[in-house]
Amino acid sequence: MKTFRLYTGPDGQSHVERVDLASTPEWTKGLGATQISFRTWPRGEFLDWHPAPRRQFVIVLSGQLEIGLGDGSKHVFGAGDARLVEDTKGQGHTTRVLGTEPCQTATIPLAAQ
């Protein structure tokens, strides 16, 4: 499993960084969550620029998602990849389903801090 953080930087743009679980004890101790939902994204689905609706984890269960950032970079996430999505302000990111199969995700909104 790989873990990542998608966040809004001081420049107002979304950025992705890899997160080492050993250096984030709050993640391994447990974070308050409000619910979990599952979604099947059809192959080829594309969501244009959008910020995250709230602070949440999105875990890819199967298939692949590509996240596009304002700097032109694209990041591909596959089965087992978990992202803490915190880019709730600014331009946000794009989301595209890659490959020939649908993508299944689990989304876990985090409780307010």
C-alpha positions as CSV (number, residue, x, y, z in Angstrom):
1,M,0.0,0.0,0.0
2,K,1.2,3.5,-0.8
3,T,-0.1,6.6,1.0
4,F,-0.3,10.1,-0.3
5,R,-1.6,13.5,0.6
6,L,-3.3,15.9,-1.9
7,Y,-3.4,19.4,-0.5
8,T,-3.6,23.1,-1.4
9,G,-0.3,24.9,-1.2
10,P,0.4,28.5,-0.4
11,D,0.3,29.2,-4.2
12,G,-3.4,28.2,-4.3
13,Q,-2.6,25.1,-6.4
14,S,-3.1,21.4,-5.5
15,H,0.0,19.3,-4.8
16,V,0.7,15.6,-4.2
17,E,3.2,14.3,-1.7
18,R,4.0,10.7,-0.6
19,V,3.4,10.0,3.1
20,D,5.5,7.6,5.1
21,L,3.2,5.9,7.7
22,A,6.1,5.6,10.1
23,S,6.3,9.4,10.3
24,T,2.6,10.0,10.7
25,P,1.6,8.4,14.0
26,E,-1.8,10.1,14.0
27,W,-2.7,8.0,10.9
28,T,-1.7,4.7,12.5
29,K,-3.4,5.5,15.8
30,G,-6.7,6.3,14.1
31,L,-8.5,9.3,12.7
32,G,-12.1,10.1,13.4
33,A,-14.4,9.3,10.4
34,T,-18.0,10.0,9.8
35,Q,-18.9,7.4,7.2
36,I,-17.7,5.3,4.3
37,S,-19.0,5.2,0.8
38,F,-18.1,3.1,-2.2
39,R,-18.2,4.2,-5.9
40,T,-17.7,2.6,-9.2
41,W,-16.3,5.1,-11.7
42,P,-17.1,4.1,-15.3
43,R,-14.0,3.7,-17.6
44,G,-13.0,6.9,-19.2
45,E,-15.0,9.1,-16.7
46,F,-13.4,12.6,-16.4
47,L,-14.1,15.3,-13.8
48,D,-12.8,18.7,-14.7
49,W,-11.2,21.1,-12.2
50,H,-12.7,20.8,-8.7
51,P,-11.6,21.1,-5.1
52,A,-12.3,18.3,-2.7
53,P,-15.7,18.7,-1.1
54,R,-14.2,18.0,2.4
55,R,-11.2,16.5,4.0
56,Q,-11.3,12.8,3.2
57,F,-9.4,9.6,2.4
58,V,-10.0,8.1,-1.0
59,I,-8.7,4.5,-1.4
60,V,-8.6,2.9,-4.8
61,L,-9.9,-0.7,-4.5
62,S,-9.5,-1.6,-8.2
63,G,-8.7,0.1,-11.5
64,Q,-6.7,3.3,-11.9
65,L,-7.4,7.0,-11.3
66,E,-5.3,9.8,-12.7
67,I,-5.2,13.1,-10.8
68,G,-4.2,16.2,-12.7
69,L,-2.7,19.2,-11.1
70,G,-2.4,22.9,-12.1
71,D,1.3,22.6,-12.8
72,G,0.5,20.1,-15.6
73,S,1.6,17.0,-13.7
74,K,-0.5,13.9,-13.6
75,H,-0.4,11.3,-10.9
76,V,-1.7,7.7,-11.3
77,F,-3.1,5.8,-8.3
78,G,-4.0,2.1,-8.4
79,A,-5.4,-0.6,-6.3
80,G,-4.4,-0.2,-2.6
81,D,-3.3,3.4,-2.9
82,A,-4.7,5.7,-0.3
83,R,-4.9,9.5,-0.6
84,L,-5.7,12.0,2.1
85,V,-7.5,14.6,0.1
86,E,-7.2,18.1,1.6
87,D,-7.3,20.4,-1.4
88,T,-10.6,22.0,-0.4
89,K,-9.6,25.5,-1.6
90,G,-8.3,26.9,-4.9
91,Q,-8.5,25.4,-8.3
92,G,-8.4,21.8,-7.1
93,H,-7.6,18.9,-9.4
94,T,-8.9,16.9,-12.3
95,T,-9.8,13.2,-12.0
96,R,-9.8,10.6,-14.8
97,V,-10.4,6.9,-14.9
98,L,-7.6,5.2,-16.8
99,G,-7.5,1.8,-18.5
100,T,-10.1,-0.5,-19.8
101,E,-11.9,-1.3,-16.6
102,P,-14.0,0.8,-14.2
103,C,-12.4,2.1,-11.0
104,Q,-13.8,1.3,-7.6
105,T,-13.0,3.6,-4.7
106,A,-13.8,3.9,-1.0
107,T,-14.2,7.4,0.3
108,I,-14.0,8.1,4.0
109,P,-14.8,11.7,5.1
110,L,-12.9,12.7,8.2
111,A,-14.5,14.1,11.3
112,A,-14.0,17.9,11.8
113,Q,-10.9,18.7,13.8
